[in-house]
Amino acid sequence: MPSNQTPLGALPARFKRARVLVVGYGDVGQRAARLLAPRVRVLALTRDTERAPLLRGQHVQPLVGDLDDAISLRRLAGLATHVLHLAPPPAVGEGDPRTAALLRVLARRTTPAALVYGSTSGVYGDCAGAWIDETRALRPQTARARRRVTAEKHIRGFGRAHDVRISILRIPGIYAPDREGGTPRARLLRGTPVLAAEDDVFTNHIHADDLARACVAALWRGKPQRVVHVNDDSDLKMGDYFELAADLYGLPRPPRISRAAAQEQLPPTLLSFMSESRRMGNTRLKRELRLRLRYFSPEAGLLSKK
């Protein structure tokens, strides 16, 4: 097997004693932990003490703390050699105090060797359907995306100040049949319209399992202070994605409406996604993280099973 095809589970000897802290132990965090737990020690931050037995059953050590309560995070100082940060910013405001609080405690005592942050492709704003790589200028158009830009800036500064290897993963729409809300089925059943072909936007996707594998790969293989797109190889407009899903599920295709009609009928959050068009290249994902996608497109992944 060529060296650039090393199996994800084959870790270099120096990582055998690694302690990986997962912050944001949701669906993707749990998928990543399942890949990690047999090989290295995994710890996960949780603010819900009732989840502790669940985590232990997944061979993960629970650490009770809350990103909105900086004092509760003190026990994290010096614990982890690697950190996977998947927690979102608050739903309001312009900054990300959660990431700031986490970085302050990680700066105490021994700092981690690497930190991987799950960001969003929304930091680019509208690219008018252009193909983009990780050097594209950031032009966030929503408060949600601006909060992510702030988090990225703080994380980069932390990496430079403390000689921590930083990987920022810019992630588009996540899907998986076994993920809550992870398929378009519910939206199709509601009959939510999509844009007419002439008004439609390009969108990007990644299967949750491939995203988890990318997170783990970045912990070991990420280049210092590097941004990586984590998306599949598909080249789909949003309406085409929903039509593809409808055909796969045997459901009616969604109605097509003009942008003007969408502005009258659809909520602002949904409209914001329909106002940004871009196609993300994933060369770094494949060459630098050496990840072989299991699901090259939603057509392959929407019906996938464990």
Secondary structure, 3 states (H helix, E strand, C coil): CCHHHCCCCCCCHHHCCCEEEEECCCHHHHHHHHHHCCCCEEEEEECCHHHHHHHHHCCCEEEECECCEHHHHHHHCCCCCEEEECCCCCCCCCCCHHHHHHHHHHCCCCCCCEEEEEEEHHHHCCCCCCEECCCCCCCCCCHHHHHHHHHHHHHHHHHHHHCCEEEEEEECEEECCCCCCCCCHHHHHHCCCEECHHHCCEECEEEHHHHHHHHHHHHHHCCCCEEEECCCCCCEEHHHHHHHHHHHHCCCCCCEECHHHHHHHCCHHHHHHCCCCCEECCHHHHHCCCCCCCCCCHHHHCCCCC
